[in-house]
Amino acid sequence: MSTPPIENEVQHRLICSRIAALETYLRDIANLQRRATADRARNRIEDEDLRDLAPLEDAAADISFTCEELLDAADARMDLVEYGRPHNATAPRAISI
């Protein structure tokens, strides 16, 4: 599902807030995975316990995808504000020889 275009500054701020929250979740997931791996190395938890955390990898992938979509939408809004049109419309075209 593609992210709808950001039409105003209020929407832009909300999207930026959402991006920040999602990035926090990604850091938390990564920290939890590192901690679990370290606990397994110290024999504080078993392999089964570590496997229970495997779905976090899928969650992190989904969150990363959503975050990228939101970042693209926020970038498109900034380009529109700065240039009056999408930035890629002003980029020079590559010439093939």
C-alpha positions as CSV (number, residue, x, y, z in Angstrom):
1,M,0.0,0.0,0.0
2,S,1.5,3.3,-1.0
3,T,1.4,6.3,1.4
4,P,-0.9,9.1,0.3
5,P,0.7,12.4,-0.5
6,I,1.3,14.8,2.3
7,E,-0.9,17.9,1.6
8,N,0.0,20.3,4.4
9,E,2.4,21.1,7.2
10,V,0.2,19.5,9.9
11,Q,0.3,16.2,8.0
12,H,4.0,16.5,7.5
13,R,4.6,17.0,11.3
14,L,2.4,14.0,12.1
15,I,4.3,11.8,9.6
16,C,7.7,13.0,11.0
17,S,6.4,12.1,14.5
18,R,5.3,8.7,13.3
19,I,8.7,8.1,11.6
20,A,10.4,8.9,14.9
21,A,8.2,6.5,16.8
22,L,8.8,3.7,14.3
23,E,12.6,4.3,14.4
24,T,12.4,4.0,18.2
25,Y,10.7,0.6,17.9
26,L,13.3,-0.6,15.4
27,R,16.1,0.4,17.9
28,D,14.2,-1.4,20.7
29,I,13.8,-4.5,18.7
30,A,17.5,-4.5,17.7
31,N,18.5,-4.0,21.4
32,L,16.2,-6.8,22.5
33,Q,17.7,-9.2,19.9
34,R,21.2,-8.3,20.9
35,R,20.4,-8.8,24.6
36,A,18.7,-12.2,23.9
37,T,21.7,-13.3,21.9
38,A,24.1,-12.3,24.7
39,D,21.9,-14.0,27.2
40,R,22.0,-17.2,25.1
41,A,25.8,-17.0,24.9
42,R,25.9,-16.8,28.7
43,N,23.5,-19.7,29.0
44,R,20.9,-17.6,30.7
45,I,18.2,-18.6,28.2
46,E,17.7,-21.7,26.0
47,D,17.6,-21.9,22.2
48,E,13.8,-22.3,22.4
49,D,13.6,-18.9,24.2
50,L,15.7,-17.3,21.4
51,R,13.5,-18.9,18.7
52,D,10.4,-17.3,20.4
53,L,11.9,-14.0,19.5
54,A,12.3,-14.8,15.8
55,P,9.0,-13.1,14.8
56,L,10.6,-9.8,15.8
57,E,12.7,-10.0,12.6
58,D,9.5,-10.0,10.5
59,A,8.1,-7.1,12.6
60,A,11.3,-5.1,12.1
61,A,11.2,-5.7,8.4
62,D,7.6,-4.5,8.2
63,I,8.3,-1.5,10.3
64,S,11.4,-0.7,8.2
65,F,9.3,-0.9,5.0
66,T,6.6,1.4,6.5
67,C,9.3,3.8,7.7
68,E,10.8,4.0,4.2
69,E,7.4,4.7,2.6
70,L,6.8,7.5,5.1
71,L,10.3,8.9,4.6
72,D,9.7,9.0,0.8
73,A,6.4,10.8,1.3
74,A,8.0,13.3,3.7
75,D,10.8,13.9,1.2
76,A,8.3,14.4,-1.6
77,R,6.6,17.0,0.5
78,M,9.8,18.8,1.2
79,D,10.7,18.8,-2.5
80,L,7.3,20.3,-3.3
81,V,7.8,23.0,-0.7
82,E,11.4,23.8,-1.7
83,Y,11.1,23.5,-5.5
84,G,7.4,23.8,-6.2
85,R,7.5,20.4,-7.8
86,P,9.0,17.0,-7.1
87,H,12.7,17.2,-7.0
88,N,13.3,14.4,-9.5
89,A,11.4,16.6,-12.1
90,T,14.3,19.1,-11.9
91,A,17.1,16.5,-12.1
92,P,19.0,16.3,-15.3
93,R,18.3,13.3,-17.5
94,A,21.0,10.7,-18.2
95,I,22.0,10.6,-21.8
96,S,22.7,7.2,-23.2
97,I,25.4,6.8,-25.8
